[in-house]
């Protein structure tokens, strides 16, 4: 039986420390296959909601529940979520090791077929990176030997290789133009069908990607 997941927000609100600002989030249930785009203006709570879902911040009121729909297994949240932050930081190591280092594997047990798939889905071949180069090309300190677009696409290849059931991206393609962002997300759309995907983005043209409305 397929393990379908859900994220439920119930009575959720957050008040910022030393501030009168309090954000109330409408109740929601996101399920496997949902693609949610958060495109509110800066400062309206997109990153706060992401931090609440990832249990990095405690809500002032309300609760977040993450579980399987059949409730037969209590999930380990850390093992379920792949996250792309606003600023992608890479290790001073090869591109390959930056893709696989969060997947708890070594070069000796890499799934080469899966690696080729995520390499192509992330569009690394369009940024003057050949597949064979990922085994020997170094990223530099904090990814300094690469362009911003290359760094972000490597991070996206990483989370695709992890292949976890919840995918959260906070402005994941800020170094990629709007058209490139849409092209990338459309390219990985089939991958998203088996995940709960939450994307914070200023790009208003992502209507071809989202399938679940959520505004606050």
ZATORVEX-552229 format. One record per residue: residue in three letters; y, z negated, x negated of N, C-alpha, C in turn. Coordinates in pm, whole numbers. Each point is the difference from the previous one (the first is absolute). Layout:
('ALA',(Y,Z,X),(Y,Z,X),(Y,Z,X));
...
***
This chain:
('UNK',(-120,0,-84),(120,0,84),(125,0,-88));
('UNK',(94,88,31),(123,7,-76),(83,-127,21));
('UNK',(53,-52,-112),(78,-123,6),(147,34,22));
('UNK',(44,-4,123),(137,30,34),(84,-127,-13));
('UNK',(115,15,-64),(85,-116,-25),(121,0,92));
('UNK',(66,-114,7),(126,-9,74),(90,-104,-67));
('UNK',(129,25,13),(102,-95,-43),(81,-34,124));
('UNK',(8,-126,32),(68,-44,121),(115,-92,-36));
('UNK',(119,30,52),(116,-86,-15),(34,-64,133));
('UNK',(8,-133,4),(18,-73,125),(117,-98,-14));
('UNK',(110,26,74),(115,-89,-2),(65,-13,-136));
('UNK',(-1,109,-76),(40,-5,-140),(152,2,-18));
('UNK',(50,-92,-82),(142,-3,-35),(15,-59,-140));
('UNK',(109,41,-65),(26,-51,-136),(149,-26,-18));
('UNK',(31,-122,-45),(138,-37,-29),(15,-11,-151));
('UNK',(99,72,-52),(21,2,-144),(61,-131,-48));
('UNK',(-42,-45,-117),(49,-125,-58),(150,10,-27));
('UNK',(74,-109,30),(145,-5,-21),(74,113,73));
('UNK',(-50,35,116),(63,106,78),(-23,-27,147));
('UNK',(92,51,83),(-17,-11,146),(-79,116,57));
('UNK',(-37,95,-88),(-70,119,47),(-145,-34,33));
('UNK',(-40,35,121),(-137,-18,43),(-47,129,66));
('UNK',(-110,52,-47),(-55,124,54),(-120,-32,87));
('UNK',(3,50,123),(-112,-15,91),(-73,134,9));
('UNK',(-128,-4,-23),(-81,121,3),(-79,8,131));
('UNK',(12,109,73),(-80,16,122),(-150,-12,-32));
('UNK',(-75,-55,94),(-144,-13,-20),(-62,138,-24));
('UNK',(-104,4,-80),(-64,128,-30),(-148,-21,-27));
('UNK',(-74,109,18),(-139,9,-45),(-16,137,-66));
('UNK',(-26,2,-129),(-28,123,-72),(-150,6,-26));
('UNK',(-59,118,24),(-145,15,-14),(-32,111,-100));
('UNK',(-127,-1,-43),(-47,105,-91),(34,138,56));
('UNK',(60,84,-84),(44,133,41),(147,7,33));
('UNK',(65,-116,20),(144,-1,30),(81,27,-127));
('UNK',(101,84,14),(99,23,-106),(136,-41,55));
('UNK',(54,-107,-56),(125,-58,49),(109,27,-104));
('UNK',(110,59,45),(115,25,-89),(111,-97,36));
('UNK',(42,-79,-96),(115,-90,16),(120,66,-65));
('UNK',(92,51,82),(116,69,-59),(132,-58,48));
('UNK',(1,-132,23),(126,-66,32),(91,4,-123));
('UNK',(128,-25,21),(96,0,-109),(-31,-114,-98));
('UNK',(54,12,-121),(-18,-104,-101),(51,-133,53));
('UNK',(-73,-107,-31),(42,-133,41),(-42,-38,140));
('UNK',(-78,84,67),(-40,-27,139),(-140,-60,11));
('UNK',(-65,-25,-115),(-125,-75,7),(-127,76,-31));
('UNK',(9,124,-50),(-122,77,-30),(-85,-71,-106));
('UNK',(64,-34,-111),(-74,-66,-109),(-45,-139,40));
('UNK',(79,-68,83),(-39,-133,48),(-128,8,82));
('UNK',(-7,98,90),(-121,17,80),(-121,28,-89));
('UNK',(18,85,-99),(-108,30,-93),(-46,-127,-72));
('UNK',(95,-80,-46),(-36,-125,-69),(-72,-97,92));
('UNK',(38,-1,127),(-69,-87,97),(-144,45,20));
('UNK',(-18,130,15),(-135,53,21),(-88,-28,-122));
('UNK',(58,9,-119),(-77,-20,-123),(-12,-148,-37));
('UNK',(52,-87,86),(-8,-145,-23),(75,-43,-126));
('UNK',(105,75,-35),(86,-37,-113),(116,-87,46));
('UNK',(23,-1,130),(108,-79,61),(-56,-66,126));
('UNK',(45,-121,26),(-45,-72,119),(100,19,113));
('UNK',(-45,40,119),(94,20,111),(61,-133,44));
('UNK',(125,7,48),(64,-119,55),(-69,-43,128));
('UNK',(-31,99,82),(-79,-25,121),(-100,115,16));
('UNK',(-106,-27,75),(-98,103,29),(-108,11,-106));
('UNK',(-89,95,22),(-115,16,-87),(-36,147,-19));
('UNK',(-65,27,-114),(-61,130,-27),(-151,-22,-10));
('UNK',(-73,84,70),(-146,-7,-6),(-52,134,-52));
('UNK',(-87,-6,-99),(-65,121,-51),(-150,-24,8));
('UNK',(-68,84,77),(-144,-20,15),(-67,131,40));
('UNK',(-131,-7,11),(-77,112,51),(-6,-10,152));
('UNK',(0,114,67),(5,-2,146),(-122,-68,61));
('UNK',(-116,11,-67),(-117,-66,57),(-11,-147,-43));
('UNK',(89,-42,-92),(13,-141,-41),(-129,-60,-56));
('UNK',(-88,83,-51),(-124,-55,-55),(15,-42,-147));
('UNK',(106,46,-64),(23,-32,-141),(143,-50,-17));
('UNK',(15,-109,-72),(134,-49,-31),(45,67,-130));
('UNK',(106,80,4),(36,81,-117),(72,-80,-108));
('UNK',(-17,46,-124),(78,-47,-113),(120,94,-13));
('UNK',(120,-48,35),(116,89,12),(29,73,-131));
('UNK',(-10,-70,-113),(35,63,-128),(-89,120,-31));
('UNK',(-123,-3,48),(-92,110,-27),(17,116,97));
('UNK',(86,-17,100),(14,101,105),(123,87,-14));
('UNK',(101,-49,-72),(131,66,-1),(26,72,-131));
('UNK',(40,126,10),(57,74,-113),(151,9,23));
('UNK',(78,-24,-104),(145,-10,16),(72,83,-105));
('UNK',(97,79,46),(89,73,-90),(140,-59,17));
('UNK',(53,-69,-102),(132,-63,12),(113,101,-19));
('UNK',(123,-45,22),(116,87,-17),(9,50,-143));
('UNK',(-29,-86,-94),(5,38,-141),(-141,-5,-57));
('UNK',(-55,116,-29),(-135,7,-56),(7,-22,-150));
('UNK',(-75,-97,-49),(-2,-31,-142),(-140,26,-54));
('UNK',(-8,74,-109),(-128,34,-59),(-23,-77,-130));
('UNK',(-128,-11,-35),(-37,-61,-127),(24,99,-114));
('UNK',(20,-53,-120),(9,86,-118),(-141,37,-42));
('UNK',(-59,89,80),(-140,39,-18),(-14,143,49));
('UNK',(-121,53,1),(-21,137,46),(23,10,151));
('UNK',(25,122,45),(14,24,143),(-126,-44,73));
('UNK',(-116,32,-58),(-127,-39,62),(-6,-150,23));
('UNK',(28,-79,-101),(-11,-145,14),(104,-55,97));
('UNK',(112,68,15),(98,-42,99),(-47,32,142));
('UNK',(-84,100,15),(-53,33,132),(-112,-97,39));
('UNK',(-84,-38,-95),(-121,-75,36),(10,-150,-22));
('UNK',(108,-51,-60),(-5,-138,-48),(-3,-103,112));
('UNK',(41,36,122),(-8,-94,112),(-129,15,80));
('UNK',(-87,88,-43),(-124,26,74),(-121,-73,-58));
('UNK',(24,-85,-102),(-106,-82,-59),(-116,84,-53));
('UNK',(35,111,-65),(-102,82,-64),(45,32,-142));
('UNK',(-91,55,-78),(32,43,-136),(-20,151,-9));
('UNK',(36,55,-115),(-16,144,-20),(-147,41,9));
('UNK',(-91,-94,-20),(-142,33,0),(-57,25,140));
('UNK',(67,-54,104),(-53,21,136),(102,61,94));
('UNK',(82,88,-52),(98,72,80),(-71,102,89));
('UNK',(48,12,122),(-46,105,90),(89,123,-26));
('UNK',(-50,90,-84),(81,115,-42),(38,88,118));
('UNK',(-91,19,93),(31,83,117),(115,-61,80));
('UNK',(-6,-131,22),(108,-67,72),(129,7,-80));
('UNK',(-9,-14,-130),(119,6,-86),(68,136,11));
('UNK',(-78,107,4),(57,134,13),(68,16,136));
('UNK',(-61,-58,104),(60,9,134),(136,-68,3));
('UNK',(9,-123,-50),(128,-72,9),(103,61,-94));
('UNK',(-45,56,-112),(91,71,-92),(69,114,74));
('UNK',(-78,78,74),(56,113,74),(83,-45,121));
('UNK',(-47,-101,71),(74,-48,117),(136,-56,-39));
('UNK',(7,-69,-113),(127,-57,-45),(93,104,-58));
('UNK',(-48,122,-18),(86,108,-47),(36,-8,-147));
('UNK',(-85,-63,-81),(33,-13,-142),(-3,134,-72));
('UNK',(-80,93,49),(-7,131,-65),(131,77,12));
('UNK',(82,-36,100),(129,68,18),(108,-57,-92));
('UNK',(-33,-105,-74),(99,-65,-87),(-40,13,-147));
('UNK',(-57,115,-32),(-37,32,-138),(-95,-102,-61));
('UNK',(-90,-51,82),(-106,-87,-51),(-134,65,35));
('UNK',(-76,37,-101),(-132,58,23),(-103,-111,16));
('UNK',(-108,30,72),(-100,-105,26),(-54,-58,-130));
('UNK',(-31,86,-99),(-56,-51,-126),(98,-91,-74));
('UNK',(130,19,25),(100,-82,-69),(-4,-147,40));
('UNK',(-49,-29,121),(7,-139,46),(-86,-93,-85));
('UNK',(-96,56,-74),(-87,-82,-84),(66,-38,-133));
('UNK',(102,75,-41),(59,-21,-133),(151,-22,2));
('UNK',(67,42,107),(147,-9,2),(44,-141,38));
('UNK',(89,-55,-82),(49,-136,23),(128,3,83));
('UNK',(18,-105,79),(114,-8,92),(124,-59,-66));
('UNK',(-17,-73,-111),(112,-68,-63),(27,-134,68));
('UNK',(81,-81,-62),(33,-131,55),(67,15,136));
('UNK',(-59,-64,102),(50,6,138),(10,144,51));
('UNK',(-82,90,-57),(1,140,43),(115,80,-56));
('UNK',(61,-51,-108),(121,63,-54),(-19,138,-59));
('UNK',(-125,40,-29),(-25,133,-56),(-13,106,109));
('UNK',(14,-41,125),(-18,92,112),(125,3,87));
('UNK',(11,102,83),(110,6,97),(-25,-97,114));
('UNK',(103,-30,77),(-15,-88,115),(-99,54,101));
('UNK',(2,131,22),(-93,61,94),(-143,-9,-48));
('UNK',(-22,18,-131),(-135,-13,-55),(-52,-142,16));
('UNK',(86,-99,-28),(-40,-140,13),(-43,-31,143));
('UNK',(81,43,97),(-33,-30,139),(-128,70,45));
('UNK',(-21,121,-45),(-122,72,40),(-124,-62,-65));
('UNK',(13,-52,-122),(-112,-71,-63),(-34,-125,80));
('UNK',(104,-70,46),(-24,-121,80),(-68,37,132));
('UNK',(38,111,60),(-64,44,124),(-145,40,-27));
('UNK',(-26,66,-113),(-138,30,-38),(-80,-129,-14));
('UNK',(63,-104,-52),(-68,-130,-17),(-44,-58,134));
('UNK',(90,-3,96),(-36,-62,127),(-98,87,79));
('UNK',(4,131,-22),(-99,87,64),(-138,-23,-61));
('UNK',(-4,-22,-131),(-128,-26,-66),(-56,-136,45));
('UNK',(88,-100,20),(-46,-130,50),(-71,15,133));
('UNK',(57,87,86),(-63,35,128),(-25,-123,87));
('UNK',(104,-83,16),(-10,-119,83),(46,30,143));
('UNK',(-38,-82,97),(25,35,141),(143,-20,48));
('UNK',(85,-67,-78),(140,-17,38),(86,53,-114));
('UNK',(90,91,34),(87,62,-100),(146,-28,39));
('UNK',(73,-67,-89),(140,-34,25),(85,59,-111));
('UNK',(102,76,37),(87,65,-98),(146,-31,32));
('UNK',(69,-60,-95),(140,-39,18),(88,95,-81));
('UNK',(60,97,69),(78,105,-67),(-80,58,-117));
('UNK',(-119,51,26),(-90,37,-110),(39,127,-74));
('UNK',(87,80,60),(33,131,-58),(149,16,-21));
('UNK',(67,-108,-39),(145,5,-17),(43,95,-111));
('UNK',(-90,30,-94),(31,94,-109),(-43,142,35));
('UNK',(-43,21,125),(-41,131,47),(92,41,114));
('UNK',(41,126,6),(92,41,106),(-70,-5,136));
('UNK',(81,9,108),(-54,-16,136),(-112,99,30));
('UNK',(21,126,-43),(-102,101,28),(-129,-31,-75));
('UNK',(14,-45,-125),(-117,-37,-79),(-73,-118,59));
('UNK',(75,-96,57),(-62,-116,63),(-84,43,120));
('UNK',(57,86,85),(-73,48,117),(-125,76,-43));
('UNK',(15,88,-99),(-114,79,-48),(-111,-90,-52));
('UNK',(37,-103,-77),(-99,-92,-55),(-74,-75,109));
('UNK',(76,-54,96),(-63,-79,106),(-87,86,92));
('UNK',(42,123,24),(-84,91,79),(-130,31,-75));
('UNK',(11,10,-132),(-116,34,-81),(-105,-111,4));
('UNK',(46,-125,7),(-95,-111,1),(-33,-46,143));
('UNK',(43,79,98),(-14,-42,140),(-145,-29,39));
('UNK',(-95,80,-47),(-140,-23,34),(-48,-135,-53));
('UNK',(52,-39,-117),(-36,-131,-57),(50,-113,91));
('UNK',(112,22,65),(61,-106,80),(-74,-28,129));
('UNK',(-86,94,43),(-71,-17,127),(-95,-119,-2));
('UNK',(-41,-42,-119),(-94,-112,-9),(71,-130,-40));
('UNK',(134,-1,9),(77,-116,-44),(105,-39,104));
('UNK',(49,-122,-13),(128,-35,62),(106,27,-105));
('UNK',(94,87,32),(101,40,-97),(138,-40,50));
('UNK',(75,-71,-85),(136,-42,32),(90,48,-113));
('UNK',(99,81,37),(88,61,-101),(145,-33,34));
('UNK',(70,-65,-92),(144,-19,12),(68,114,-73));
('UNK',(88,72,70),(64,117,-60),(133,27,68));
('UNK',(97,50,-78),(128,41,57),(-4,143,53));
('UNK',(-111,69,-24),(-13,139,42),(-23,5,151));
('UNK',(97,55,72),(-8,7,147),(-90,112,49));
('UNK',(-52,81,-92),(-75,119,40),(-150,-17,-10));
('UNK',(-47,-124,13),(-142,-25,-14),(-74,-2,134));
('UNK',(57,66,100),(-63,0,133),(-135,71,0));
('UNK',(-23,89,-97),(-130,68,-9),(-108,-91,-57));
('UNK',(42,-114,-55),(-95,-90,-63),(-38,-114,92));
('UNK',(100,-62,64),(-28,-120,78),(-72,34,129));
('UNK',(-80,-93,48),(-64,14,130),(12,-127,83));
('UNK',(72,-98,-54),(18,-127,69),(146,-42,-6));
('UNK',(59,-23,115),(140,-40,6),(13,-151,-21));
('UNK',(96,-38,-86),(34,-143,-11),(144,-11,-48));
('UNK',(85,-54,83),(141,-16,-34),(40,-145,23));
('UNK',(100,-44,-75),(52,-135,16),(146,-4,-44));
***
